[in-house]
């Protein structure tokens, strides 16, 4: 089973601070105003949450905690990532859903083209897609999936501006063995335990 708390540190490392590059269409609200992206939460996405065009102030007010809540609700849960057995698969599929909006569709394409499945490419994580993801070799899938992500990025019209950053981001989502994932999780849990103990002793 994959865990959101093991994915979110990778995402927050990949997503920088505030940026308002005019070549990124996600930085514009529906009024055509350049209001930017913060903590990876774009103006285009945030408008659907606010139910109104966001302002620069709205974007800059997004806290780390609120961004984390949005990522869990609208990306991790939507991809049913808790039901994905392999952490590395969950990480990169959800990350492409965050970054490009069609992480599940790309997974379906990879499953069809490279693993012989015949799955509807509808960008929905239904039981057929989920079962297929959990059947394939995780190392193979993640390697092929990340190659497909790189190909997708190279095909974008704004690739000359953003390709370097996108490919650097991909390196964070290479396959990690279950043993490595367990070790990372154990370190995080130990850190949480000692932080709680430290706060308790301060009272």
C-alpha positions in Angstrom: 0.0 0.0 0.0 1.2 3.5 -0.9 1.2 6.3 1.6 0.5 10.0 1.0 2.9 11.1 3.7 5.7 9.5 1.8 4.7 11.2 -1.4 4.1 14.8 -0.2 7.7 15.6 0.7 8.8 14.7 -2.8 6.1 16.9 -4.3 6.9 19.9 -2.0 10.6 19.6 -3.0 9.6 19.6 -6.7 7.2 22.5 -6.4 9.0 25.7 -5.7 7.7 29.1 -4.4 5.7 31.7 -6.1 6.1 32.0 -9.9 4.2 34.0 -12.5 5.8 33.0 -15.8 3.5 34.2 -18.6 4.5 31.1 -20.7 2.7 28.9 -18.2 -1.0 29.0 -19.0 -1.9 27.7 -15.5 -0.8 31.0 -14.1 -3.7 32.9 -15.6 -7.2 33.1 -14.1 -10.3 33.1 -16.3 -10.2 36.9 -16.6 -6.9 36.5 -18.4 -5.0 38.0 -15.4 -1.5 36.7 -14.7 -1.8 35.8 -11.0 0.7 32.9 -10.8 1.2 29.6 -9.0 2.4 29.0 -5.4 3.4 25.7 -3.8 2.4 24.1 -7.1 -1.2 25.3 -6.8 -2.0 27.1 -10.1 -4.4 29.9 -10.7 -6.4 27.7 -13.1 -6.8 24.9 -10.5 -7.4 27.2 -7.6 -10.2 29.1 -9.4 -12.2 25.8 -9.4 -11.7 25.6 -5.6 -12.6 29.2 -4.9 -15.5 29.4 -7.4 -14.1 32.7 -8.5 -11.1 34.1 -10.3 -8.2 34.2 -7.8 -6.0 37.2 -7.3 -2.3 37.4 -6.7 -3.1 37.8 -3.0 -5.2 34.7 -3.0 -2.4 32.6 -4.6 0.3 34.0 -2.2 -1.9 33.2 0.8 -1.9 29.5 0.2 -0.2 27.9 3.2 1.9 24.7 3.1 -0.8 23.0 5.2 -3.6 24.0 2.9 -1.7 23.0 -0.2 -1.1 19.6 1.4 -4.8 19.2 2.1 -5.6 20.1 -1.6 -3.1 17.6 -2.9 -4.5 14.8 -0.8 -8.1 15.5 -1.6 -8.0 16.4 -5.3 -5.0 14.4 -6.5 -3.9 11.5 -4.2 -7.5 10.5 -3.3 -8.8 11.0 -6.8 -6.1 8.6 -8.1 -7.0 6.1 -5.4 -3.4 6.0 -4.6 -3.9 4.4 -1.2 -4.9 1.3 -3.1 -1.8 1.2 -5.3 0.5 -1.4 -3.9 3.8 0.1 -4.9 4.9 3.5 -3.5 7.0 4.5 -6.5 4.1 3.9 -8.9 1.8 5.9 -6.8 4.3 8.7 -6.5 4.9 9.2 -10.2 1.3 8.7 -11.4 -0.1 11.2 -8.8 2.8 13.6 -9.6 1.9 13.6 -13.3 -1.7 14.1 -12.3 -0.6 17.2 -10.4 1.8 18.5 -12.9 0.0 17.7 -16.2 -3.6 16.8 -15.3 -3.6 13.4 -17.0 -1.4 11.1 -14.8 -3.9 8.2 -14.8 -4.5 8.5 -18.6 -0.7 8.2 -19.2 -0.7 5.2 -17.0 -3.5 3.7 -19.0 -1.6 4.4 -22.2 1.5 2.7 -20.9 -0.4 -0.3 -19.7 -2.0 -0.7 -23.1 1.0 0.0 -25.3 3.7 -1.7 -23.3 2.0 -4.3 -21.1 -0.7 -5.6 -23.5 -3.8 -4.4 -21.6 -7.0 -3.0 -23.3 -8.1 -0.3 -20.9 -10.2 2.7 -21.7 -7.9 5.8 -21.6 -10.3 8.0 -19.7 -8.1 9.4 -17.0 -10.2 7.6 -14.3 -8.7 5.3 -11.8 -11.4 2.6 -11.9 -11.0 -1.0 -10.7 -9.7 -2.3 -14.0 -6.9 0.3 -14.2 -6.1 -0.2 -10.5 -5.9 -3.9 -10.8 -3.6 -3.7 -13.9 -1.3 -1.2 -12.1 -1.0 -3.7 -9.2 -0.3 -6.6 -11.5 2.7 -5.2 -13.5 6.3 -5.3 -12.5 6.8 -2.0 -10.5 10.3 -1.3 -11.6 9.5 -1.8 -15.3 6.3 0.3 -15.1 7.9 3.2 -13.3 10.9 3.2 -15.8 8.6 3.2 -18.8 6.1 5.6 -17.3 8.8 8.1 -16.5 10.1 7.8 -20.1 6.6 8.6 -21.3 6.5 11.6 -19.0 9.7 12.9 -20.4 8.4 12.4 -24.0 5.2 14.3 -23.0 7.2 17.2 -21.6 9.4 17.4 -24.8 6.2 17.6 -26.9 4.9 20.7 -25.1 4.9 24.1 -26.9 6.6 25.7 -23.9 9.2 22.9 -23.6 12.2 25.2 -24.4 11.4 27.2 -21.2 10.4 24.5 -18.8 12.0 21.2 -20.0 15.1 21.4 -17.8 13.0 21.8 -14.7 10.6 19.1 -15.7 13.3 16.6 -16.3 15.0 17.4 -13.0 11.7 16.9 -11.3 11.4 13.4 -12.9 14.6 12.3 -11.2 12.8 12.5 -7.9 10.3 9.9 -9.1 12.7 7.1 -10.2 11.9 3.6 -8.9 12.8 2.9 -5.3 12.7 -0.6 -4.0 10.2 -1.5 -1.3 13.1 -1.8 1.2 14.2 1.7 0.5 10.6 3.0 0.8 10.2 1.2 4.2 13.4 2.7 5.4 12.3 6.2 4.4 8.9 5.6 6.1 10.6 4.4 9.3 12.8 7.5 9.4 9.8 9.8 9.0 7.9 8.0 11.8 10.9 8.2 14.1 11.2 11.9 13.4 7.5 12.4 14.1 7.8 10.5 17.4 10.8 12.5 18.7 9.2 15.8 17.6 6.1 14.8 19.6 8.2 13.8 22.6 10.1 17.1 22.4 6.9 19.1 22.4 5.5 17.1 25.3 8.6 17.8 27.4 8.3 21.5 26.7 4.9 21.7 28.3 
